[in-house]
């Protein structure tokens, strides 16, 4: 992600399309959100994922891909005041039930 971000900045500078950005005009909430995503969404999550691969089976660790959207919706609704529809809640329920059944089947084998 760092490499891709660096390449995007370099390409932007090369093609002189970098708009003038007033850093002071960016709200503190946006900066705190960025720091949160860098810390917990990338560094901590990836470190935990690699550690889990060492101590748990890969099939069990892979279930994080199904649980992450649930966590994102909960955080978005709780902290970002995002609207959650009935169809989204139904989808979350299906995801959680699927992960639970995968885990149960995996433990029985």
C-alpha positions as CSV (number, residue, x, y, z in Angstrom):
1,X,0.0,0.0,0.0
2,X,2.8,2.3,0.8
3,X,4.5,1.6,-2.5
4,X,1.3,2.1,-4.5
5,X,0.6,5.4,-2.6
6,X,4.1,6.6,-3.4
7,X,3.8,5.7,-7.1
8,X,0.5,7.6,-7.3
9,X,2.1,10.7,-5.8
10,X,5.1,10.5,-8.2
11,X,2.8,10.1,-11.2
12,X,0.7,13.1,-10.0
13,X,3.8,15.2,-9.6
14,X,5.2,14.1,-13.0
15,X,2.0,15.0,-14.8
16,X,1.6,18.3,-12.9
17,X,-2.0,17.5,-11.9
18,X,-1.5,18.0,-8.2
19,X,-4.2,20.4,-7.0
20,X,-3.4,23.0,-4.5
21,X,-4.5,21.5,-1.2
22,X,-5.1,23.7,1.9
23,X,-3.9,21.3,4.6
24,X,-5.3,23.5,7.3
25,X,-8.8,23.2,5.8
26,X,-8.9,19.4,6.3
27,X,-10.9,18.7,9.4
28,X,-9.3,17.1,12.4
29,X,-11.8,14.2,12.2
30,X,-10.4,13.3,8.8
31,X,-6.8,13.3,10.1
32,X,-7.9,11.1,13.1
33,X,-9.7,8.8,10.7
34,X,-6.6,8.5,8.6
35,X,-4.4,7.8,11.6
36,X,-6.9,5.1,12.8
37,X,-6.9,3.4,9.4
38,X,-3.1,3.4,9.2
39,X,-2.7,2.1,12.7
40,X,-5.5,-0.4,13.1
41,X,-6.6,-1.1,9.5
42,X,-3.1,-1.8,8.2
43,X,-0.3,-2.2,10.6
44,X,-2.0,-3.9,13.5
45,X,-4.4,-6.0,11.4
46,X,-1.6,-7.3,9.1
47,X,0.6,-8.1,12.1
48,X,-2.2,-10.0,13.7
49,X,-3.0,-11.8,10.5
50,X,0.6,-13.0,10.1
51,X,0.8,-14.1,13.7
52,X,-2.5,-16.0,13.4
53,X,-1.2,-17.8,10.3
54,X,1.6,-19.2,12.5
55,X,-0.7,-20.4,15.3
56,X,-4.0,-21.3,13.7
57,X,-4.9,-23.2,10.5
58,X,-5.1,-21.1,7.3
59,X,-8.8,-22.0,6.7
60,X,-9.7,-20.6,10.1
61,X,-7.7,-17.4,9.7
62,X,-9.2,-16.8,6.3
63,X,-12.6,-16.2,7.8
64,X,-11.5,-12.7,8.7
65,X,-12.4,-11.7,5.2
66,X,-16.0,-12.4,6.0
67,X,-16.1,-10.7,9.4
68,X,-14.3,-7.5,8.4
69,X,-17.3,-6.1,6.5
70,X,-19.5,-6.7,9.6
71,X,-17.0,-4.8,11.8
72,X,-16.8,-2.0,9.2
73,X,-20.6,-1.5,9.1
74,X,-20.8,-1.5,12.9
75,X,-18.1,1.1,13.2
76,X,-19.6,3.2,10.4
77,X,-23.0,3.2,12.0
78,X,-21.7,3.8,15.5
79,X,-19.1,6.4,14.8
80,X,-19.9,7.8,11.4
81,X,-23.6,8.0,11.7
82,X,-24.1,6.0,8.5
83,X,-27.5,4.6,7.7
84,X,-27.9,0.9,7.9
85,X,-30.8,-0.7,5.9
86,X,-32.7,-3.9,6.5
87,X,-31.1,-5.5,3.5
88,X,-27.6,-4.7,4.9
89,X,-28.5,-6.2,8.3
90,X,-29.8,-9.3,6.5
91,X,-26.5,-9.6,4.6
92,X,-24.6,-9.2,7.8
93,X,-26.6,-12.0,9.4
94,X,-26.0,-14.3,6.5
95,X,-22.2,-13.5,6.7
96,X,-22.1,-14.2,10.4
97,X,-24.1,-17.5,10.1
98,X,-21.8,-18.6,7.2
99,X,-18.7,-17.9,9.2
100,X,-20.1,-19.8,12.2
101,X,-21.0,-22.8,10.0
102,X,-17.6,-22.8,8.3
103,X,-15.9,-22.7,11.7
104,X,-18.1,-25.5,13.1
105,X,-17.6,-27.7,10.1
106,X,-13.8,-27.1,10.3
107,X,-13.7,-28.0,13.9
108,X,-15.6,-31.3,13.3
109,X,-13.2,-32.4,10.6
